[in-house]
């Protein structure tokens, strides 16, 4: 008699959202499938880099959080690391892979 195999996605795994912490603020990252697909669609539409980053932050963090982060006026290296981190949290990819892809795209542009 063979055993039935089962993989369970319980409520805790489905409702669990990753978080981004900047200084004393914590922002929830929307990592749902449709949100990540929208993020990819924005990139494929060929928008300018700064518009893309703001659109992605609004999508993944919400408009208020994106505005709050923009108002922080982070140093560029910190901003880039934050953006890579948010993207990583949403997609589940390694931040190094995202950084490499971002740098490669900038060299090709």
Backbone as a chain_set.jsonl record, in Angstrom:
{"seq": "XXXXXXXXXXXXXXXXXXXXXXXXXXXXXXXXXXXXXXXXXXXXXXXXXXXXXXXXXXXXXXXXXXXXXXXXXXXXXXXXXXXXXXXXXXXXXXXXXXXXXXXXXXXXX", "coords": {"N": [[0.836, -1.171, 0.0], [0.697, 2.162, -0.929], [1.805, 5.316, 0.361], [-0.026, 8.326, 0.654], [1.067, 11.372, -0.61], [1.489, 14.633, 0.626], [1.398, 18.134, 0.579], [1.226, 20.904, 2.605], [-0.163, 24.081, 2.788], [-0.569, 26.156, 5.198], [-2.687, 28.491, 7.002], [-1.041, 30.283, 8.34], [1.325, 30.382, 6.775], [0.326, 31.456, 4.435], [-0.687, 33.948, 5.162], [1.487, 35.247, 6.176], [3.654, 37.946, 5.872], [6.56, 39.417, 4.474], [8.854, 41.8, 5.973], [10.164, 45.112, 5.826], [12.627, 46.944, 7.421], [13.455, 50.166, 8.309], [15.472, 52.219, 10.0], [13.585, 53.138, 12.682], [11.197, 52.308, 11.68], [8.818, 50.015, 10.378], [7.863, 48.319, 7.518], [5.387, 46.558, 5.781], [5.768, 44.157, 3.219], [4.282, 43.528, 0.18], [3.98, 40.496, -1.121], [2.451, 38.982, -2.799], [1.39, 36.886, -5.526], [0.078, 38.166, -7.758], [0.828, 40.805, -7.343], [3.614, 40.727, -7.652], [3.701, 39.968, -10.323], [2.616, 42.27, -11.479], [4.683, 44.011, -10.887], [6.697, 43.003, -12.558], [5.491, 43.558, -14.981], [5.487, 46.354, -15.02], [8.223, 46.823, -15.325], [8.623, 45.719, -17.874], [7.317, 47.539, -19.424], [9.042, 49.531, -19.976], [9.617, 51.898, -18.511], [11.219, 54.862, -17.193], [14.127, 54.603, -15.064], [14.033, 55.838, -12.425], [11.296, 56.334, -12.209], [10.365, 53.74, -12.389], [11.41, 52.588, -10.02], [10.024, 54.068, -8.034], [7.383, 53.386, -8.701], [7.418, 50.635, -8.22], [7.98, 50.581, -5.463], [5.645, 51.84, -4.501], [3.8, 49.916, -5.255], [4.674, 47.552, -3.876], [4.928, 48.354, -1.2], [2.968, 50.196, -0.663], [1.376, 53.378, -1.211], [1.62, 55.402, 0.779], [3.791, 54.511, 2.362], [5.814, 54.457, 0.427], [5.993, 57.179, -0.165], [6.807, 58.133, 2.33], [9.332, 56.92, 2.567], [10.65, 58.116, 0.408], [10.722, 60.719, 1.372], [12.603, 60.442, 3.351], [15.001, 60.799, 2.14], [17.301, 59.15, 1.61], [20.805, 58.242, 1.606], [22.34, 57.474, -1.529], [23.659, 54.829, -1.791], [22.436, 53.47, 0.379], [19.749, 53.685, -0.339], [19.681, 52.189, -2.724], [20.365, 49.667, -1.706], [18.162, 49.265, -0.036], [16.114, 49.184, -1.959], [16.832, 46.905, -3.435], [16.574, 45.062, -1.367], [13.8, 45.183, -0.772], [12.734, 44.293, -3.2], [13.834, 41.752, -3.219], [12.575, 40.63, -0.957], [9.965, 40.554, -1.894], [10.044, 38.853, -4.137], [11.427, 36.616, -3.337], [13.924, 36.084, -4.194], [17.529, 36.004, -4.059], [19.225, 38.786, -2.721], [21.715, 39.388, -3.889], [21.527, 38.329, -6.487], [19.588, 39.999, -7.552], [20.912, 42.466, -7.414], [23.051, 41.962, -9.189], [21.628, 41.587, -11.605], [20.441, 44.1, -11.863], [22.705, 45.774, -12.114], [23.745, 44.736, -14.498], [21.696, 45.384, -16.299], [21.875, 48.162, -16.21], [24.373, 48.575, -17.369], [23.898, 47.751, -19.954], [22.149, 49.654, -20.808]], "CA": [[0.0, 0.0, 0.0], [1.526, 3.365, -0.988], [1.351, 6.441, 1.174], [-0.392, 9.535, -0.063], [1.948, 12.498, -0.306], [0.722, 15.858, 0.786], [2.074, 19.372, 0.946], [0.199, 21.742, 3.228], [0.036, 25.516, 2.976], [-1.525, 26.545, 6.221], [-3.061, 29.897, 7.07], [0.121, 31.048, 8.782], [2.227, 30.591, 5.65], [-0.333, 32.282, 3.429], [-0.891, 35.302, 5.675], [2.764, 35.795, 6.606], [4.243, 38.879, 4.91], [7.891, 39.885, 4.867], [8.894, 43.184, 6.441], [11.344, 45.947, 5.62], [12.829, 47.849, 8.555], [14.359, 51.297, 8.078], [15.574, 52.918, 11.282], [12.6, 52.64, 13.637], [9.952, 52.063, 10.947], [8.664, 48.694, 9.765], [6.92, 48.344, 6.409], [5.025, 45.24, 5.254], [6.012, 44.012, 1.786], [3.262, 42.717, -0.492], [4.675, 39.507, -1.954], [1.475, 38.113, -3.449], [1.711, 36.557, -6.913], [-0.39, 39.195, -8.687], [1.629, 42.01, -7.131], [4.923, 40.496, -8.273], [3.464, 40.007, -11.772], [2.467, 43.688, -11.835], [6.026, 44.576, -10.824], [7.37, 42.59, -13.797], [4.84, 44.271, -16.087], [5.997, 47.727, -14.998], [9.575, 46.77, -15.895], [8.544, 45.429, -19.304], [6.76, 48.7, -20.11], [10.162, 50.383, -20.342], [9.595, 53.201, -17.85], [12.519, 55.342, -16.724], [14.578, 53.91, -13.85], [13.52, 56.432, -11.19], [9.854, 56.105, -12.206], [10.2, 52.312, -12.109], [11.659, 52.348, -8.601], [8.911, 54.622, -7.26], [6.189, 52.58, -8.98], [7.588, 49.352, -7.527], [7.819, 50.812, -4.026], [4.21, 52.065, -4.248], [3.127, 48.634, -5.43], [5.061, 46.571, -2.863], [4.831, 48.879, 0.162], [1.832, 51.101, -0.542], [1.694, 54.756, -1.574], [2.063, 56.164, 1.955], [5.134, 54.061, 2.73], [6.739, 54.906, -0.619], [6.166, 58.622, 0.042], [7.595, 58.293, 3.559], [10.718, 56.545, 2.268], [11.194, 59.166, -0.452], [10.964, 61.881, 2.227], [13.791, 60.177, 4.166], [16.143, 61.256, 1.349], [18.393, 58.251, 1.972], [21.99, 58.256, 0.748], [22.136, 56.587, -2.677], [23.964, 53.416, -1.527], [21.411, 52.917, 1.266], [18.514, 53.588, -1.118], [19.815, 51.043, -3.634], [20.305, 48.456, -0.892], [16.768, 49.137, 0.392], [15.316, 48.76, -3.109], [17.171, 45.5, -3.68], [15.997, 44.285, -0.281], [12.339, 45.115, -0.965], [12.505, 43.418, -4.344], [14.182, 40.407, -2.758], [11.512, 40.158, -0.073], [8.754, 40.304, -2.68], [10.209, 37.767, -5.105], [12.084, 35.457, -2.743], [15.252, 35.938, -4.782], [18.672, 36.45, -3.286], [19.558, 40.182, -3.053], [22.887, 39.413, -4.775], [21.046, 38.104, -7.851], [18.896, 41.224, -7.963], [21.952, 43.473, -7.617], [23.759, 41.629, -10.424], [20.732, 41.85, -12.729], [20.282, 45.55, -11.928], [23.949, 46.315, -12.658], [23.846, 44.312, -15.892], [20.74, 46.183, -17.063], [22.4, 49.527, -16.292], [25.495, 48.572, -18.321], [23.34, 47.596, -21.295], [21.358, 50.841, -21.153]], "C": [[0.89, 1.248, 0.0], [0.912, 4.481, -0.15], [1.007, 7.623, 0.28], [0.542, 10.655, 0.367], [1.111, 13.764, -0.267], [1.649, 17.0, 1.173], [1.005, 20.329, 1.449], [0.666, 23.189, 3.3], [-1.006, 25.956, 3.99], [-1.727, 28.058, 6.236], [-1.871, 30.777, 7.466], [1.082, 31.348, 7.648], [1.618, 31.529, 4.616], [-0.442, 33.732, 3.889], [0.41, 35.987, 6.095], [3.342, 36.691, 5.515], [5.617, 39.301, 5.401], [7.838, 41.367, 5.249], [10.234, 43.828, 6.129], [11.446, 46.877, 6.815], [13.857, 48.903, 8.173], [14.322, 52.141, 9.346], [14.538, 52.344, 12.243], [11.261, 52.319, 12.993], [9.967, 50.669, 10.331], [7.559, 48.787, 8.732], [6.657, 46.915, 5.956], [5.207, 45.239, 3.74], [4.965, 43.07, 1.21], [3.964, 41.771, -1.458], [3.7, 38.534, -2.622], [1.8, 37.974, -4.943], [1.301, 37.68, -7.865], [0.395, 40.489, -8.553], [2.984, 41.871, -7.805], [4.792, 40.496, -9.797], [3.307, 41.442, -12.255], [3.821, 44.385, -11.836], [6.795, 44.25, -12.103], [6.781, 43.334, -14.996], [5.331, 45.715, -16.168], [7.371, 47.775, -15.653], [9.524, 46.57, -17.409], [7.974, 46.601, -20.102], [7.823, 49.737, -20.443], [10.13, 51.772, -19.723], [11.004, 53.58, -17.411], [12.84, 54.724, -15.365], [13.984, 54.502, -12.575], [12.004, 56.269, -11.084], [9.554, 54.645, -11.865], [10.354, 52.043, -10.62], [10.506, 52.866, -7.751], [7.635, 53.81, -7.465], [6.252, 51.246, -8.243], [7.408, 49.526, -6.023], [6.357, 51.065, -3.671], [3.443, 50.751, -4.306], [3.405, 47.682, -4.257], [4.838, 47.045, -1.427], [3.578, 49.716, 0.405], [2.29, 52.536, -0.776], [2.235, 55.553, -0.385], [3.483, 55.794, 2.353], [6.163, 54.525, 1.7], [7.022, 56.397, -0.479], [7.036, 58.884, 1.267], [9.066, 57.972, 3.309], [11.37, 57.599, 1.386], [11.553, 60.4, 0.378], [12.188, 61.689, 3.124], [15.059, 60.66, 3.468], [17.404, 60.47, 1.717], [19.616, 58.489, 1.087], [21.81, 57.197, -0.36], [22.499, 55.128, -2.392], [22.918, 52.752, -0.627], [20.095, 52.728, 0.521], [18.556, 52.369, -2.037], [19.734, 49.723, -2.872], [18.873, 48.198, -0.422], [15.913, 48.614, -0.757], [15.576, 47.295, -3.449], [16.553, 44.602, -2.614], [14.496, 44.109, -0.423], [12.008, 44.158, -2.102], [12.776, 41.968, -3.972], [13.092, 39.822, -1.87], [10.251, 39.796, -0.848], [8.879, 39.055, -3.544], [10.789, 36.49, -4.503], [13.462, 35.2, -3.325], [16.316, 36.423, -3.806], [18.994, 37.897, -3.68], [20.755, 40.311, -3.987], [22.474, 39.236, -6.236], [20.368, 39.358, -8.387], [19.909, 42.317, -8.265], [22.69, 43.213, -8.928], [22.913, 41.944, -11.652], [20.561, 43.354, -12.947], [21.518, 46.185, -12.553], [24.124, 45.951, -14.13], [22.912, 45.136, -16.767], [21.234, 47.614, -17.232], [23.558, 49.623, -17.28], [24.977, 48.479, -19.752], [22.597, 48.829, -21.754], [22.213, 51.967, -21.691]], "O": [[1.762, 1.369, 0.861], [-0.304, 4.575, 0.022], [1.674, 7.879, -0.723], [0.778, 10.861, 1.557], [0.159, 13.932, -1.029], [2.56, 16.842, 1.986], [-0.009, 20.537, 0.783], [1.748, 23.483, 3.806], [-2.183, 26.107, 3.664], [-1.015, 28.8, 5.559], [-1.729, 31.893, 6.967], [1.606, 32.459, 7.563], [2.333, 32.313, 3.992], [-0.301, 34.648, 3.079], [0.418, 37.193, 6.344], [3.505, 36.261, 4.373], [5.82, 39.517, 6.596], [6.903, 42.084, 4.892], [11.283, 43.186, 6.162], [10.469, 47.528, 7.185], [14.976, 48.585, 7.769], [13.288, 52.699, 9.715], [14.614, 51.164, 12.585], [10.282, 52.08, 13.7], [10.992, 50.205, 9.829], [6.462, 49.267, 9.017], [7.596, 46.141, 5.768], [4.845, 46.2, 3.061], [4.787, 41.952, 1.693], [4.481, 42.198, -2.49], [4.067, 37.41, -2.966], [2.417, 38.86, -5.535], [2.105, 38.102, -8.697], [0.606, 41.194, -9.54], [3.45, 42.804, -8.459], [5.688, 40.979, -10.49], [3.808, 41.796, -13.323], [4.083, 45.244, -12.677], [7.466, 45.115, -12.667], [7.508, 43.695, -15.921], [5.563, 46.236, -17.26], [7.65, 48.672, -16.449], [10.298, 47.185, -18.143], [8.13, 46.653, -21.322], [7.533, 50.72, -21.124], [10.573, 52.733, -20.352], [11.875, 52.72, -17.274], [11.938, 54.365, -14.609], [13.482, 53.761, -11.729], [11.481, 56.086, -9.985], [8.603, 54.353, -11.14], [9.53, 51.352, -10.022], [10.055, 52.173, -6.838], [6.889, 53.571, -6.515], [5.247, 50.784, -7.704], [6.753, 48.707, -5.379], [5.873, 50.564, -2.656], [2.545, 50.51, -3.5], [2.48, 47.078, -3.712], [4.589, 46.232, -0.537], [3.176, 49.918, 1.551], [3.456, 52.865, -0.562], [3.204, 56.298, -0.53], [4.293, 56.673, 2.65], [7.262, 54.942, 2.065], [8.16, 56.833, -0.653], [7.903, 59.758, 1.242], [9.947, 58.683, 3.793], [12.534, 57.942, 1.598], [12.566, 61.051, 0.121], [12.753, 62.669, 3.609], [16.075, 60.903, 4.119], [18.429, 61.044, 2.083], [19.472, 58.897, -0.065], [21.195, 56.155, -0.135], [21.707, 54.247, -2.725], [22.556, 51.596, -0.849], [19.402, 51.73, 0.721], [17.591, 51.61, -2.12], [19.108, 48.772, -3.338], [18.419, 47.054, -0.408], [15.09, 47.719, -0.569], [14.643, 46.539, -3.717], [16.067, 43.513, -2.918], [13.974, 43.013, -0.218], [11.115, 43.318, -1.983], [12.034, 41.067, -4.364], [12.729, 38.654, -2.012], [9.552, 38.844, -0.499], [7.926, 38.285, -3.667], [10.661, 35.411, -5.082], [14.102, 34.205, -2.985], [16.031, 37.153, -2.857], [19.032, 38.203, -4.872], [20.811, 41.24, -4.793], [23.005, 39.909, -7.12], [20.558, 39.727, -9.546], [19.78, 43.021, -9.267], [22.928, 44.144, -9.697], [23.414, 42.501, -12.628], [20.538, 43.822, -14.085], [21.396, 47.043, -13.428], [24.597, 46.767, -14.92], [23.295, 45.545, -17.863], [21.032, 48.217, -18.286], [23.711, 50.64, -17.956], [25.559, 49.069, -20.661], [22.426, 49.04, -22.954], [21.693, 53.031, -22.025]]}, "num_chains": 1, "name": "protein.A"}
